């Protein structure tokens, strides 16, 4: 973790070096929000999904949270460049 290399699916913007810190911070915050929102989302899915609503909520959060964190990181880099 000592070196700051370009993250996957990112292009170099000029000669500036960007740290993945914002991606990590966003991932942490979104993970905490996902944990807090889990019971509410599961409750909303319960009528239509039944017993597997918890599993579906978990799979959805595991898929969506990293996608949103990556999008926020890319947007931050574009704004800062």
PDB file with SEQRES, HELIX, SHEET and CRYST1 records, atoms N, CA, C and O in Angstrom:
SEQRES   1 A   81  UNK UNK UNK UNK UNK UNK UNK UNK UNK UNK UNK UNK UNK          
SEQRES   2 A   81  UNK UNK UNK UNK UNK UNK UNK UNK UNK UNK UNK UNK UNK          
SEQRES   3 A   81  UNK UNK UNK UNK UNK UNK UNK UNK UNK UNK UNK UNK UNK          
SEQRES   4 A   81  UNK UNK UNK UNK UNK UNK UNK UNK UNK UNK UNK UNK UNK          
SEQRES   5 A   81  UNK UNK UNK UNK UNK UNK UNK UNK UNK UNK UNK UNK UNK          
SEQRES   6 A   81  UNK UNK UNK UNK UNK UNK UNK UNK UNK UNK UNK UNK UNK          
SEQRES   7 A   81  UNK UNK UNK                                                  
HELIX    1 AA1 UNK A   21  UNK A   49  1                                  29    
HELIX    2 AA2 UNK A   50  UNK A   52  5                                   3    
HELIX    3 AA3 UNK A   53  UNK A   80  1                                  28    
CRYST1    1.000    1.000    1.000  90.00  90.00  90.00 P 1           1          
ATOM      1  N   UNK A   1       0.803  -1.192   0.000  1.00  0.00           N  
ATOM      2  CA  UNK A   1       0.000   0.000   0.000  1.00  0.00           C  
ATOM      3  C   UNK A   1       0.845   1.256   0.000  1.00  0.00           C  
ATOM      4  O   UNK A   1       0.303   2.360   0.042  1.00  0.00           O  
ATOM      5  N   UNK A   2       2.119   1.119  -0.045  1.00  0.00           N  
ATOM      6  CA  UNK A   2       2.989   2.275   0.013  1.00  0.00           C  
ATOM      7  C   UNK A   2       2.971   3.115  -1.246  1.00  0.00           C  
ATOM      8  O   UNK A   2       3.131   4.334  -1.178  1.00  0.00           O  
ATOM      9  N   UNK A   3       2.779   2.487  -2.395  1.00  0.00           N  
ATOM     10  CA  UNK A   3       2.812   3.246  -3.633  1.00  0.00           C  
ATOM     11  C   UNK A   3       1.404   3.587  -4.087  1.00  0.00           C  
ATOM     12  O   UNK A   3       0.469   2.808  -3.901  1.00  0.00           O  
ATOM     13  N   UNK A   4       1.267   4.757  -4.682  1.00  0.00           N  
ATOM     14  CA  UNK A   4      -0.025   5.187  -5.213  1.00  0.00           C  
ATOM     15  C   UNK A   4       0.010   5.046  -6.717  1.00  0.00           C  
ATOM     16  O   UNK A   4       0.509   5.921  -7.425  1.00  0.00           O  
ATOM     17  N   UNK A   5      -0.523   3.943  -7.198  1.00  0.00           N  
ATOM     18  CA  UNK A   5      -0.599   3.728  -8.626  1.00  0.00           C  
ATOM     19  C   UNK A   5      -2.004   4.044  -9.092  1.00  0.00           C  
ATOM     20  O   UNK A   5      -2.918   4.206  -8.282  1.00  0.00           O  
ATOM     21  N   UNK A   6      -2.173   4.130 -10.404  1.00  0.00           N  
ATOM     22  CA  UNK A   6      -3.486   4.400 -10.957  1.00  0.00           C  
ATOM     23  C   UNK A   6      -4.386   3.216 -10.663  1.00  0.00           C  
ATOM     24  O   UNK A   6      -3.983   2.063 -10.818  1.00  0.00           O  
ATOM     25  N   UNK A   7      -5.606   3.505 -10.238  1.00  0.00           N  
ATOM     26  CA  UNK A   7      -6.571   2.460  -9.953  1.00  0.00           C  
ATOM     27  C   UNK A   7      -7.089   1.867 -11.262  1.00  0.00           C  
ATOM     28  O   UNK A   7      -7.020   2.526 -12.300  1.00  0.00           O  
ATOM     29  N   UNK A   8      -7.598   0.657 -11.236  1.00  0.00           N  
ATOM     30  CA  UNK A   8      -8.140   0.039 -12.453  1.00  0.00           C  
ATOM     31  C   UNK A   8      -9.263   0.874 -13.055  1.00  0.00           C  
ATOM     32  O   UNK A   8     -10.024   1.518 -12.333  1.00  0.00           O  
ATOM     33  N   UNK A   9      -9.361   0.860 -14.374  1.00  0.00           N  
ATOM     34  CA  UNK A   9     -10.380   1.594 -15.126  1.00  0.00           C  
ATOM     35  C   UNK A   9     -10.286   3.103 -14.930  1.00  0.00           C  
ATOM     36  O   UNK A   9     -11.291   3.807 -15.034  1.00  0.00           O  
ATOM     37  N   UNK A  10      -9.100   3.597 -14.650  1.00  0.00           N  
ATOM     38  CA  UNK A  10      -8.882   5.029 -14.506  1.00  0.00           C  
ATOM     39  C   UNK A  10      -7.856   5.447 -15.542  1.00  0.00           C  
ATOM     40  O   UNK A  10      -6.961   4.678 -15.891  1.00  0.00           O  
ATOM     41  N   UNK A  11      -7.991   6.647 -16.020  1.00  0.00           N  
ATOM     42  CA  UNK A  11      -7.000   7.169 -16.943  1.00  0.00           C  
ATOM     43  C   UNK A  11      -6.204   8.251 -16.222  1.00  0.00           C  
ATOM     44  O   UNK A  11      -6.698   8.886 -15.290  1.00  0.00           O  
ATOM     45  N   UNK A  12      -4.983   8.450 -16.660  1.00  0.00           N  
ATOM     46  CA  UNK A  12      -4.179   9.503 -16.057  1.00  0.00           C  
ATOM     47  C   UNK A  12      -4.723  10.843 -16.490  1.00  0.00           C  
ATOM     48  O   UNK A  12      -5.057  11.043 -17.658  1.00  0.00           O  
ATOM     49  N   UNK A  13      -4.810  11.754 -15.552  1.00  0.00           N  
ATOM     50  CA  UNK A  13      -5.287  13.091 -15.864  1.00  0.00           C  
ATOM     51  C   UNK A  13      -4.121  14.039 -15.656  1.00  0.00           C  
ATOM     52  O   UNK A  13      -3.751  14.367 -14.529  1.00  0.00           O  
ATOM     53  N   UNK A  14      -3.560  14.466 -16.762  1.00  0.00           N  
ATOM     54  CA  UNK A  14      -2.422  15.378 -16.690  1.00  0.00           C  
ATOM     55  C   UNK A  14      -1.240  14.730 -15.999  1.00  0.00           C  
ATOM     56  O   UNK A  14      -0.976  13.539 -16.166  1.00  0.00           O  
ATOM     57  N   UNK A  15      -0.536  15.529 -15.225  1.00  0.00           N  
ATOM     58  CA  UNK A  15       0.642  15.036 -14.524  1.00  0.00           C  
ATOM     59  C   UNK A  15       0.390  14.898 -13.026  1.00  0.00           C  
ATOM     60  O   UNK A  15       1.319  14.682 -12.248  1.00  0.00           O  
ATOM     61  N   UNK A  16      -0.863  15.024 -12.636  1.00  0.00           N  
ATOM     62  CA  UNK A  16      -1.181  14.948 -11.214  1.00  0.00           C  
ATOM     63  C   UNK A  16      -1.266  13.496 -10.767  1.00  0.00           C  
ATOM     64  O   UNK A  16      -1.664  12.618 -11.532  1.00  0.00           O  
ATOM     65  N   UNK A  17      -0.892  13.263  -9.536  1.00  0.00           N  
ATOM     66  CA  UNK A  17      -0.985  11.938  -8.940  1.00  0.00           C  
ATOM     67  C   UNK A  17      -2.148  11.950  -7.954  1.00  0.00           C  
ATOM     68  O   UNK A  17      -2.221  12.825  -7.090  1.00  0.00           O  
ATOM     69  N   UNK A  18      -3.053  10.988  -8.077  1.00  0.00           N  
ATOM     70  CA  UNK A  18      -4.220  10.933  -7.209  1.00  0.00           C  
ATOM     71  C   UNK A  18      -4.151   9.708  -6.316  1.00  0.00           C  
ATOM     72  O   UNK A  18      -3.773   8.622  -6.753  1.00  0.00           O  
ATOM     73  N   UNK A  19      -4.513   9.897  -5.085  1.00  0.00           N  
ATOM     74  CA  UNK A  19      -4.500   8.834  -4.096  1.00  0.00           C  
ATOM     75  C   UNK A  19      -5.858   8.129  -4.064  1.00  0.00           C  
ATOM     76  O   UNK A  19      -6.881   8.771  -4.304  1.00  0.00           O  
ATOM     77  N   UNK A  20      -5.892   6.844  -3.778  1.00  0.00           N  
ATOM     78  CA  UNK A  20      -7.173   6.141  -3.672  1.00  0.00           C  
ATOM     79  C   UNK A  20      -7.870   6.378  -2.330  1.00  0.00           C  
ATOM     80  O   UNK A  20      -8.821   5.671  -1.995  1.00  0.00           O  
ATOM     81  N   UNK A  21      -7.410   7.353  -1.570  1.00  0.00           N  
ATOM     82  CA  UNK A  21      -7.974   7.607  -0.247  1.00  0.00           C  
ATOM     83  C   UNK A  21      -9.454   7.940  -0.310  1.00  0.00           C  
ATOM     84  O   UNK A  21     -10.230   7.457   0.515  1.00  0.00           O  
ATOM     85  N   UNK A  22      -9.861   8.758  -1.278  1.00  0.00           N  
ATOM     86  CA  UNK A  22     -11.274   9.140  -1.377  1.00  0.00           C  
ATOM     87  C   UNK A  22     -12.133   7.914  -1.679  1.00  0.00           C  
ATOM     88  O   UNK A  22     -13.248   7.799  -1.169  1.00  0.00           O  
ATOM     89  N   UNK A  23     -11.620   6.993  -2.509  1.00  0.00           N  
ATOM     90  CA  UNK A  23     -12.370   5.762  -2.790  1.00  0.00           C  
ATOM     91  C   UNK A  23     -12.546   4.926  -1.526  1.00  0.00           C  
ATOM     92  O   UNK A  23     -13.629   4.401  -1.266  1.00  0.00           O  
ATOM     93  N   UNK A  24     -11.497   4.810  -0.761  1.00  0.00           N  
ATOM     94  CA  UNK A  24     -11.556   4.017   0.470  1.00  0.00           C  
ATOM     95  C   UNK A  24     -12.497   4.644   1.490  1.00  0.00           C  
ATOM     96  O   UNK A  24     -13.276   3.949   2.143  1.00  0.00           O  
ATOM     97  N   UNK A  25     -12.416   5.961   1.619  1.00  0.00           N  
ATOM     98  CA  UNK A  25     -13.281   6.675   2.558  1.00  0.00           C  
ATOM     99  C   UNK A  25     -14.750   6.525   2.152  1.00  0.00           C  
ATOM    100  O   UNK A  25     -15.606   6.250   2.993  1.00  0.00           O  
ATOM    101  N   UNK A  26     -15.034   6.707   0.857  1.00  0.00           N  
ATOM    102  CA  UNK A  26     -16.402   6.571   0.363  1.00  0.00           C  
ATOM    103  C   UNK A  26     -16.910   5.150   0.564  1.00  0.00           C  
ATOM    104  O   UNK A  26     -18.061   4.955   0.955  1.00  0.00           O  
ATOM    105  N   UNK A  27     -16.069   4.161   0.301  1.00  0.00           N  
ATOM    106  CA  UNK A  27     -16.461   2.767   0.498  1.00  0.00           C  
ATOM    107  C   UNK A  27     -16.783   2.505   1.965  1.00  0.00           C  
ATOM    108  O   UNK A  27     -17.756   1.814   2.267  1.00  0.00           O  
ATOM    109  N   UNK A  28     -15.991   3.038   2.870  1.00  0.00           N  
ATOM    110  CA  UNK A  28     -16.238   2.866   4.300  1.00  0.00           C  
ATOM    111  C   UNK A  28     -17.558   3.506   4.714  1.00  0.00           C  
ATOM    112  O   UNK A  28     -18.359   2.886   5.413  1.00  0.00           O  
ATOM    113  N   UNK A  29     -17.785   4.749   4.284  1.00  0.00           N  
ATOM    114  CA  UNK A  29     -19.016   5.457   4.652  1.00  0.00           C  
ATOM    115  C   UNK A  29     -20.241   4.741   4.081  1.00  0.00           C  
ATOM    116  O   UNK A  29     -21.230   4.547   4.787  1.00  0.00           O  
ATOM    117  N   UNK A  30     -20.179   4.350   2.810  1.00  0.00           N  
ATOM    118  CA  UNK A  30     -21.308   3.658   2.199  1.00  0.00           C  
ATOM    119  C   UNK A  30     -21.550   2.291   2.833  1.00  0.00           C  
ATOM    120  O   UNK A  30     -22.695   1.851   2.932  1.00  0.00           O  
ATOM    121  N   UNK A  31     -20.489   1.619   3.261  1.00  0.00           N  
ATOM    122  CA  UNK A  31     -20.652   0.332   3.946  1.00  0.00           C  
ATOM    123  C   UNK A  31     -21.371   0.509   5.272  1.00  0.00           C  
ATOM    124  O   UNK A  31     -22.247  -0.284   5.619  1.00  0.00           O  
ATOM    125  N   UNK A  32     -21.007   1.537   6.009  1.00  0.00           N  
ATOM    126  CA  UNK A  32     -21.680   1.819   7.285  1.00  0.00           C  
ATOM    127  C   UNK A  32     -23.140   2.168   7.042  1.00  0.00           C  
ATOM    128  O   UNK A  32     -24.018   1.698   7.766  1.00  0.00           O  
ATOM    129  N   UNK A  33     -23.410   2.996   6.023  1.00  0.00           N  
ATOM    130  CA  UNK A  33     -24.794   3.338   5.701  1.00  0.00           C  
ATOM    131  C   UNK A  33     -25.581   2.105   5.252  1.00  0.00           C  
ATOM    132  O   UNK A  33     -26.762   1.968   5.571  1.00  0.00           O  
ATOM    133  N   UNK A  34     -24.924   1.211   4.512  1.00  0.00           N  
ATOM    134  CA  UNK A  34     -25.580  -0.025   4.087  1.00  0.00           C  
ATOM    135  C   UNK A  34     -25.947  -0.907   5.260  1.00  0.00           C  
ATOM    136  O   UNK A  34     -27.022  -1.506   5.281  1.00  0.00           O  
ATOM    137  N   UNK A  35     -25.054  -0.988   6.240  1.00  0.00           N  
ATOM    138  CA  UNK A  35     -25.336  -1.783   7.450  1.00  0.00           C  
ATOM    139  C   UNK A  35     -26.516  -1.186   8.212  1.00  0.00           C  
ATOM    140  O   UNK A  35     -27.372  -1.914   8.714  1.00  0.00           O  
ATOM    141  N   UNK A  36     -26.554   0.141   8.295  1.00  0.00           N  
ATOM    142  CA  UNK A  36     -27.665   0.796   8.994  1.00  0.00           C  
ATOM    143  C   UNK A  36     -28.983   0.659   8.235  1.00  0.00           C  
ATOM    144  O   UNK A  36     -30.046   0.563   8.850  1.00  0.00           O  
ATOM    145  N   UNK A  37     -28.919   0.650   6.903  1.00  0.00           N  
ATOM    146  CA  UNK A  37     -30.133   0.576   6.077  1.00  0.00           C  
ATOM    147  C   UNK A  37     -30.607  -0.851   5.855  1.00  0.00           C  
ATOM    148  O   UNK A  37     -31.733  -1.060   5.404  1.00  0.00           O  
ATOM    149  N   UNK A  38     -29.771  -1.838   6.163  1.00  0.00           N  
ATOM    150  CA  UNK A  38     -30.106  -3.238   5.900  1.00  0.00           C  
ATOM    151  C   UNK A  38     -31.472  -3.660   6.446  1.00  0.00           C  
ATOM    152  O   UNK A  38     -32.260  -4.240   5.698  1.00  0.00           O  
ATOM    153  N   UNK A  39     -31.785  -3.393   7.720  1.00  0.00           N  
ATOM    154  CA  UNK A  39     -33.089  -3.840   8.241  1.00  0.00           C  
ATOM    155  C   UNK A  39     -34.281  -3.219   7.507  1.00  0.00           C  
ATOM    156  O   UNK A  39     -35.285  -3.890   7.267  1.00  0.00           O  
ATOM    157  N   UNK A  40     -34.168  -1.939   7.153  1.00  0.00           N  
ATOM    158  CA  UNK A  40     -35.261  -1.262   6.453  1.00  0.00           C  
ATOM    159  C   UNK A  40     -35.460  -1.841   5.061  1.00  0.00           C  
ATOM    160  O   UNK A  40     -36.592  -2.091   4.646  1.00  0.00           O  
ATOM    161  N   UNK A  41     -34.362  -2.056   4.335  1.00  0.00           N  
ATOM    162  CA  UNK A  41     -34.451  -2.611   2.987  1.00  0.00           C  
ATOM    163  C   UNK A  41     -35.022  -4.026   3.037  1.00  0.00           C  
ATOM    164  O   UNK A  41     -35.865  -4.397   2.221  1.00  0.00           O  
ATOM    165  N   UNK A  42     -34.553  -4.802   3.999  1.00  0.00           N  
ATOM    166  CA  UNK A  42     -35.055  -6.174   4.152  1.00  0.00           C  
ATOM    167  C   UNK A  42     -36.556  -6.170   4.450  1.00  0.00           C  
ATOM    168  O   UNK A  42     -37.302  -7.003   3.935  1.00  0.00           O  
ATOM    169  N   UNK A  43     -36.979  -5.242   5.269  1.00  0.00           N  
ATOM    170  CA  UNK A  43     -38.400  -5.127   5.615  1.00  0.00           C  
ATOM    171  C   UNK A  43     -39.235  -4.774   4.382  1.00  0.00           C  
ATOM    172  O   UNK A  43     -40.343  -5.281   4.208  1.00  0.00           O  
ATOM    173  N   UNK A  44     -38.690  -3.898   3.526  1.00  0.00           N  
ATOM    174  CA  UNK A  44     -39.407  -3.530   2.304  1.00  0.00           C  
ATOM    175  C   UNK A  44     -39.521  -4.698   1.319  1.00  0.00           C  
ATOM    176  O   UNK A  44     -40.521  -4.829   0.613  1.00  0.00           O  
ATOM    177  N   UNK A  45     -38.495  -5.537   1.279  1.00  0.00           N  
ATOM    178  CA  UNK A  45     -38.494  -6.667   0.349  1.00  0.00           C  
ATOM    179  C   UNK A  45     -39.237  -7.896   0.885  1.00  0.00           C  
ATOM    180  O   UNK A  45     -39.555  -8.807   0.121  1.00  0.00           O  
ATOM    181  N   UNK A  46     -39.509  -7.924   2.162  1.00  0.00           N  
ATOM    182  CA  UNK A  46     -40.133  -9.088   2.797  1.00  0.00           C  
ATOM    183  C   UNK A  46     -41.448  -9.518   2.137  1.00  0.00           C  
ATOM    184  O   UNK A  46     -41.625 -10.712   1.893  1.00  0.00           O  
ATOM    185  N   UNK A  47     -42.374  -8.608   1.839  1.00  0.00           N  
ATOM    186  CA  UNK A  47     -43.636  -9.059   1.232  1.00  0.00           C  
ATOM    187  C   UNK A  47     -43.472  -9.741  -0.131  1.00  0.00           C  
ATOM    188  O   UNK A  47     -44.196 -10.687  -0.442  1.00  0.00           O  
ATOM    189  N   UNK A  48     -42.532  -9.267  -0.935  1.00  0.00           N  
ATOM    190  CA  UNK A  48     -42.398  -9.842  -2.275  1.00  0.00           C  
ATOM    191  C   UNK A  48     -41.383 -10.989  -2.342  1.00  0.00           C  
ATOM    192  O   UNK A  48     -41.550 -11.902  -3.150  1.00  0.00           O  
ATOM    193  N   UNK A  49     -40.346 -10.961  -1.518  1.00  0.00           N  
ATOM    194  CA  UNK A  49     -39.291 -11.974  -1.573  1.00  0.00           C  
ATOM    195  C   UNK A  49     -39.450 -13.081  -0.524  1.00  0.00           C  
ATOM    196  O   UNK A  49     -38.925 -14.181  -0.693  1.00  0.00           O  
ATOM    197  N   UNK A  50     -40.158 -12.789   0.533  1.00  0.00           N  
ATOM    198  CA  UNK A  50     -40.356 -13.787   1.581  1.00  0.00           C  
ATOM    199  C   UNK A  50     -39.095 -14.059   2.379  1.00  0.00           C  
ATOM    200  O   UNK A  50     -38.420 -13.133   2.828  1.00  0.00           O  
ATOM    201  N   UNK A  51     -38.782 -15.333   2.552  1.00  0.00           N  
ATOM    202  CA  UNK A  51     -37.673 -15.753   3.415  1.00  0.00           C  
ATOM    203  C   UNK A  51     -36.303 -15.372   2.880  1.00  0.00           C  
ATOM    204  O   UNK A  51     -35.346 -15.284   3.649  1.00  0.00           O  
ATOM    205  N   UNK A  52     -36.190 -15.143   1.575  1.00  0.00           N  
ATOM    206  CA  UNK A  52     -34.873 -14.819   1.007  1.00  0.00           C  
ATOM    207  C   UNK A  52     -34.621 -13.314   0.906  1.00  0.00           C  
ATOM    208  O   UNK A  52     -33.668 -12.889   0.253  1.00  0.00           O  
ATOM    209  N   UNK A  53     -35.465 -12.511   1.547  1.00  0.00           N  
ATOM    210  CA  UNK A  53     -35.298 -11.060   1.460  1.00  0.00           C  
ATOM    211  C   UNK A  53     -33.959 -10.604   2.052  1.00  0.00           C  
ATOM    212  O   UNK A  53     -33.347  -9.669   1.536  1.00  0.00           O  
ATOM    213  N   UNK A  54     -33.500 -11.247   3.120  1.00  0.00           N  
ATOM    214  CA  UNK A  54     -32.204 -10.897   3.712  1.00  0.00           C  
ATOM    215  C   UNK A  54     -31.055 -11.199   2.775  1.00  0.00           C  
ATOM    216  O   UNK A  54     -30.131 -10.398   2.635  1.00  0.00           O  
ATOM    217  N   UNK A  55     -31.113 -12.351   2.134  1.00  0.00           N  
ATOM    218  CA  UNK A  55     -30.069 -12.726   1.180  1.00  0.00           C  
ATOM    219  C   UNK A  55     -30.053 -11.779  -0.025  1.00  0.00           C  
ATOM    220  O   UNK A  55     -28.988 -11.372  -0.489  1.00  0.00           O  
ATOM    221  N   UNK A  56     -31.237 -11.437  -0.521  1.00  0.00           N  
ATOM    222  CA  UNK A  56     -31.320 -10.533  -1.671  1.00  0.00           C  
ATOM    223  C   UNK A  56     -30.817  -9.130  -1.308  1.00  0.00           C  
ATOM    224  O   UNK A  56     -30.147  -8.478  -2.109  1.00  0.00           O  
ATOM    225  N   UNK A  57     -31.142  -8.681  -0.115  1.00  0.00           N  
ATOM    226  CA  UNK A  57     -30.656  -7.379   0.346  1.00  0.00           C  
ATOM    227  C   UNK A  57     -29.139  -7.382   0.449  1.00  0.00           C  
ATOM    228  O   UNK A  57     -28.485  -6.432   0.019  1.00  0.00           O  
ATOM    229  N   UNK A  58     -28.580  -8.437   1.012  1.00  0.00           N  
ATOM    230  CA  UNK A  58     -27.127  -8.547   1.153  1.00  0.00           C  
ATOM    231  C   UNK A  58     -26.447  -8.542  -0.219  1.00  0.00           C  
ATOM    232  O   UNK A  58     -25.467  -7.825  -0.424  1.00  0.00           O  
ATOM    233  N   UNK A  59     -26.954  -9.326  -1.141  1.00  0.00           N  
ATOM    234  CA  UNK A  59     -26.371  -9.384  -2.490  1.00  0.00           C  
ATOM    235  C   UNK A  59     -26.467  -8.029  -3.188  1.00  0.00           C  
ATOM    236  O   UNK A  59     -25.528  -7.600  -3.859  1.00  0.00           O  
ATOM    237  N   UNK A  60     -27.598  -7.365  -3.026  1.00  0.00           N  
ATOM    238  CA  UNK A  60     -27.768  -6.050  -3.632  1.00  0.00           C  
ATOM    239  C   UNK A  60     -26.796  -5.025  -3.080  1.00  0.00           C  
ATOM    240  O   UNK A  60     -26.197  -4.260  -3.835  1.00  0.00           O  
ATOM    241  N   UNK A  61     -26.639  -5.008  -1.767  1.00  0.00           N  
ATOM    242  CA  UNK A  61     -25.717  -4.057  -1.147  1.00  0.00           C  
ATOM    243  C   UNK A  61     -24.269  -4.355  -1.516  1.00  0.00           C  
ATOM    244  O   UNK A  61     -23.486  -3.435  -1.755  1.00  0.00           O  
ATOM    245  N   UNK A  62     -23.909  -5.636  -1.563  1.00  0.00           N  
ATOM    246  CA  UNK A  62     -22.538  -6.012  -1.926  1.00  0.00           C  
ATOM    247  C   UNK A  62     -22.236  -5.598  -3.359  1.00  0.00           C  
ATOM    248  O   UNK A  62     -21.089  -5.288  -3.682  1.00  0.00           O  
ATOM    249  N   UNK A  63     -23.241  -5.589  -4.218  1.00  0.00           N  
ATOM    250  CA  UNK A  63     -23.050  -5.188  -5.610  1.00  0.00           C  
ATOM    251  C   UNK A  63     -23.051  -3.669  -5.777  1.00  0.00           C  
ATOM    252  O   UNK A  63     -22.204  -3.122  -6.484  1.00  0.00           O  
ATOM    253  N   UNK A  64     -23.985  -2.995  -5.139  1.00  0.00           N  
ATOM    254  CA  UNK A  64     -24.205  -1.570  -5.383  1.00  0.00           C  
ATOM    255  C   UNK A  64     -23.194  -0.670  -4.670  1.00  0.00           C  
ATOM    256  O   UNK A  64     -22.756   0.330  -5.240  1.00  0.00           O  
ATOM    257  N   UNK A  65     -22.822  -1.003  -3.449  1.00  0.00           N  
ATOM    258  CA  UNK A  65     -21.940  -0.122  -2.672  1.00  0.00           C  
ATOM    259  C   UNK A  65     -20.594   0.110  -3.367  1.00  0.00           C  
ATOM    260  O   UNK A  65     -20.190   1.267  -3.479  1.00  0.00           O  
ATOM    261  N   UNK A  66     -19.871  -0.914  -3.842  1.00  0.00           N  
ATOM    262  CA  UNK A  66     -18.609  -0.631  -4.533  1.00  0.00           C  
ATOM    263  C   UNK A  66     -18.792   0.161  -5.835  1.00  0.00           C  
ATOM    264  O   UNK A  66     -17.933   0.967  -6.192  1.00  0.00           O  
ATOM    265  N   UNK A  67     -19.893  -0.061  -6.537  1.00  0.00           N  
ATOM    266  CA  UNK A  67     -20.150   0.694  -7.770  1.00  0.00           C  
ATOM    267  C   UNK A  67     -20.340   2.178  -7.478  1.00  0.00           C  
ATOM    268  O   UNK A  67     -19.805   3.028  -8.189  1.00  0.00           O  
ATOM    269  N   UNK A  68     -21.092   2.483  -6.447  1.00  0.00           N  
ATOM    270  CA  UNK A  68     -21.302   3.884  -6.075  1.00  0.00           C  
ATOM    271  C   UNK A  68     -20.003   4.514  -5.580  1.00  0.00           C  
ATOM    272  O   UNK A  68     -19.699   5.656  -5.924  1.00  0.00           O  
ATOM    273  N   UNK A  69     -19.239   3.784  -4.778  1.00  0.00           N  
ATOM    274  CA  UNK A  69     -17.962   4.311  -4.267  1.00  0.00           C  
ATOM    275  C   UNK A  69     -16.996   4.612  -5.409  1.00  0.00           C  
ATOM    276  O   UNK A  69     -16.310   5.633  -5.385  1.00  0.00           O  
ATOM    277  N   UNK A  70     -16.936   3.739  -6.402  1.00  0.00           N  
ATOM    278  CA  UNK A  70     -16.070   3.966  -7.560  1.00  0.00           C  
ATOM    279  C   UNK A  70     -16.534   5.176  -8.349  1.00  0.00           C  
ATOM    280  O   UNK A  70     -15.713   5.979  -8.792  1.00  0.00           O  
ATOM    281  N   UNK A  71     -17.834   5.317  -8.529  1.00  0.00           N  
ATOM    282  CA  UNK A  71     -18.370   6.469  -9.260  1.00  0.00           C  
ATOM    283  C   UNK A  71     -18.041   7.779  -8.556  1.00  0.00           C  
ATOM    284  O   UNK A  71     -17.666   8.762  -9.196  1.00  0.00           O  
ATOM    285  N   UNK A  72     -18.183   7.785  -7.238  1.00  0.00           N  
ATOM    286  CA  UNK A  72     -17.854   8.989  -6.468  1.00  0.00           C  
ATOM    287  C   UNK A  72     -16.363   9.304  -6.587  1.00  0.00           C  
ATOM    288  O   UNK A  72     -15.986  10.465  -6.750  1.00  0.00           O  
ATOM    289  N   UNK A  73     -15.519   8.284  -6.508  1.00  0.00           N  
ATOM    290  CA  UNK A  73     -14.070   8.495  -6.642  1.00  0.00           C  
ATOM    291  C   UNK A  73     -13.702   9.052  -8.008  1.00  0.00           C  
ATOM    292  O   UNK A  73     -12.874   9.957  -8.106  1.00  0.00           O  
ATOM    293  N   UNK A  74     -14.311   8.517  -9.063  1.00  0.00           N  
ATOM    294  CA  UNK A  74     -14.035   9.021 -10.412  1.00  0.00           C  
ATOM    295  C   UNK A  74     -14.503  10.463 -10.565  1.00  0.00           C  
ATOM    296  O   UNK A  74     -13.811  11.285 -11.165  1.00  0.00           O  
ATOM    297  N   UNK A  75     -15.683  10.770 -10.019  1.00  0.00           N  
ATOM    298  CA  UNK A  75     -16.208  12.136 -10.101  1.00  0.00           C  
ATOM    299  C   UNK A  75     -15.286  13.100  -9.349  1.00  0.00           C  
ATOM    300  O   UNK A  75     -15.027  14.208  -9.820  1.00  0.00           O  
ATOM    301  N   UNK A  76     -14.797  12.686  -8.196  1.00  0.00           N  
ATOM    302  CA  UNK A  76     -13.892  13.536  -7.406  1.00  0.00           C  
ATOM    303  C   UNK A  76     -12.611  13.823  -8.197  1.00  0.00           C  
ATOM    304  O   UNK A  76     -12.134  14.957  -8.221  1.00  0.00           O  
ATOM    305  N   UNK A  77     -12.060  12.795  -8.843  1.00  0.00           N  
ATOM    306  CA  UNK A  77     -10.838  12.993  -9.612  1.00  0.00           C  
ATOM    307  C   UNK A  77     -11.074  13.935 -10.773  1.00  0.00           C  
ATOM    308  O   UNK A  77     -10.240  14.795 -11.052  1.00  0.00           O  
ATOM    309  N   UNK A  78     -12.212  13.784 -11.462  1.00  0.00           N  
ATOM    310  CA  UNK A  78     -12.510  14.674 -12.592  1.00  0.00           C  
ATOM    311  C   UNK A  78     -12.694  16.110 -12.150  1.00  0.00           C  
ATOM    312  O   UNK A  78     -12.239  17.033 -12.826  1.00  0.00           O  
ATOM    313  N   UNK A  79     -13.360  16.309 -11.016  1.00  0.00           N  
ATOM    314  CA  UNK A  79     -13.567  17.665 -10.505  1.00  0.00           C  
ATOM    315  C   UNK A  79     -12.247  18.292 -10.090  1.00  0.00           C  
ATOM    316  O   UNK A  79     -12.006  19.475 -10.330  1.00  0.00           O  
ATOM    317  N   UNK A  80     -11.404  17.498  -9.474  1.00  0.00           N  
ATOM    318  CA  UNK A  80     -10.126  18.010  -8.947  1.00  0.00           C  
ATOM    319  C   UNK A  80      -9.088  18.269 -10.043  1.00  0.00           C  
ATOM    320  O   UNK A  80      -8.173  19.073  -9.863  1.00  0.00           O  
ATOM    321  N   UNK A  81      -9.238  17.580 -11.182  1.00  0.00           N  
ATOM    322  CA  UNK A  81      -8.228  17.696 -12.242  1.00  0.00           C  
ATOM    323  C   UNK A  81      -8.275  19.004 -12.983  1.00  0.00           C  
ATOM    324  O   UNK A  81      -7.480  19.225 -13.896  1.00  0.00           O  
TER     325      UNK A  81                                                      
END                                                                             
